[in-house]
């Protein structure tokens, strides 16, 4: 009984930590968006401007997230399409068993 409770508490703790990390990640992304908006029109006079580098890095990261989201939705829609097709085909070709069709086989 204690082993079940300890694993349950461990699972709850991991879920709580995952939720906290997701919230922190969203908070950092939101702050990054505000920073990029604030510094978008700065006067850049240096060759290696750290603000420009950060804005470039932010754009690359958001492009990668968008690409991952598009890939995930494409794969998910393809899997959903295959599931619908397989359910439709199996419903059309499956006539049931001989007992369900009330067919008697005399041996």
HELIX and SHEET records of a PDB file:
HELIX    1   1 UNK A    2  UNK A   39  1                                  38    
HELIX    2   2 UNK A   50  UNK A   93  1                                  44    
END                                                                             
